[in-house]
């Protein structure tokens, strides 16, 4: 969620060492550092609602939900991202406290300034992750959600959910109602 910064390119190992010294978060995409934009309240509220529902639902299972501070490594692209919400059931991921490699589910909460990047270039990177089964794009303004699921044939299929439908994560067998998904979120602003 951001745009390439005016910083020199570096390799992944240098990025990881550098990122540990930074106050702000940065993604690493194709050798470039990407500044992370600060999130608005609507973005944070929806992310928390999803993460809390997943955490409660997954309690007592080998799966764990993480929020935006956890790094995700896309091996085929040698890139690092900070998804808004991530679920992994991988024992190898549990052994690494800083970086996850094998997500089952990813969630991106859209912002007007980053929606095109999230749905385009970032989605292209995410689709290369072998373990990933499901990816959701939640729009807090329209309250609509697009969930993409990887089929048995490897193709990604769109499952759209309208504002009053909430959403369903088939990968972890969780259905969230719209009131739960958008709890504590102010009504969308009227255009004008």
N, C-alpha and C positions, 0 to 999 in steps of 0.2 A: 504494500500500500504506500506508494510514493513514486518518485521520479529519480532517474540517475542524478547523482550529485556531481559537482565539478571537482572530483577528486581523481587522482591517478588510479589506474587499474593495479590490481595486486593478485597474488594467488590466494587460494582458500586458506592455507595455513597462516599466512600473514594477516588475512582478514580476521580469523578467529582470535589471534593474539591482540590485534588492534581493537577489535570490538569489545573485548573484555575490559579495556581501559576507557571506554566511552560512556558518557552520561546518557546520551540518547541512543536509541536503537537504529541499526542500519541493516538492511538486507544486502546480500551479496549475490549478484546475478550476472553470469557470464563474465566474471572478472571485474565488474563494476560495483562500486558501493552505491546503494540506494538509500537515501535519507527516508526515515519513516515519518509520516505526517502525524501530528497530534490528533487524537480522536475527540469527537464531540460527545456530549453526554448520551445522546440517542444511541450512538455506536457502542459505547461502553455498557449501557443498560441491557441492550439486546445480547451482547456477547456474554455478559454475566448470567442472564437468564438461561441461555443455552448451556453454558458451562456448568452452572449449578444443577440444572435438570439432568445433564449427562452424569455428573459426579454422583448424584443421589441414585440414579438408575443403575450405574455400573458398580456401586458399592458391593463388595464381596466377590467381585469377579476379577479375573486377571487384567482387565482393561482399565485404563486411566484416562481422565480428561485433563487437558492443559489449556491455559489461556495464553494470551498474546506475548508473554515474556519467554516462552519456550521456543528455542530454535528448531527448525526442521531442515534436514539436509536432503536435497534432491540429488542423489548419486549420479544419475545419468547426465545431469547438467552441471555438476559440481557447484551448486548454488545453495544458498541458505536463505530461508524465509522465516517470518514470524506469523503463522496463521492466527486468526482471531481465536479460534477454538480448534483443538486437535484431540483425537482419541487414538490411542495405540494399545494393543493387547500383546505386544512383543516383549518377550523376556529380555532380549538384547537392549531394547529401548529402556526397560526398567533399570538396567545396569548402568546406563549413561544418564547422569543427572543434569547434563547441560544441553544435549542435542538428541533429537529423536530422528529415526531413520525409516521406520516402518509404520506410518499411520494407516489406520483403517478408515477414518473419517476426518475430513477437514471442513471447517466452516469459515466463511468470510462474510463479515457484515459490511455492506456497501456504503460508501460515502460518495457524494456527487463528484468529488475531485479524484477519486481512485477507482470508481466502478468500471470504467473501460479497461484499465490496467488489470484489475482483478479478474474480470471475465475473459480477458484476452491473453496477454503474455503470461500472467501468473498461472492461469488455468492450463495453458500449454505446458508449463513446467510441471505442474501438479499431476497432469495426466500420465507423465512418464514414471511415476512412482508405482512400482509393481504391487505393493501391498494395499494401495488405496482402492477402496471399493465405492466410496461415496463422497461427494463434495456438494456443499450447500452455499448458495449466495442469497443472503437475506437483505432485503431492502427495507430499512426502517421507515422510509418516507411513504412508500406505497403499501407497505406491510405484506408484500408478496415475496415468495421464496421460490427459487429455482434449485431443485435438487437433481444432481446428475449422479447416475449409478452406472457402474461398469457392468455390462452384461457378460454372460458366459463366453460370448464371442470376442470379448475385449473392447467392444464398442460402448461409448458413453451415451446413455439415454436420459433425456430430460424428463423430469417429473415436476411440473409446475404446481404450486400451491397458491391459491388466491388469499386475499387479506383475511378472510374470516375462517380459513381452513387450518391455520397453524402450519405444521409440517410433520413429516414422518421420516425418521432415520431407520431405514430397513437394515442397515449394517449392524445396528446394535438393538434393533427391535424396540425403538422408543417413538411414541407419538406425543407431540407437544401441541396443546390447544393454542389458538391465537391469544386468548387472555393470558396464558402462561408465558408464551413466547414474547409478548409485548407488554408484560406486566410493568407497571411504574413508568411507562413511556407516555409522554404527553401526546395528545392528539396531533396528527400531522398538520402543519401550517397550511393555511389556505393560500393558493397562488395569488400573487398580487403585488 
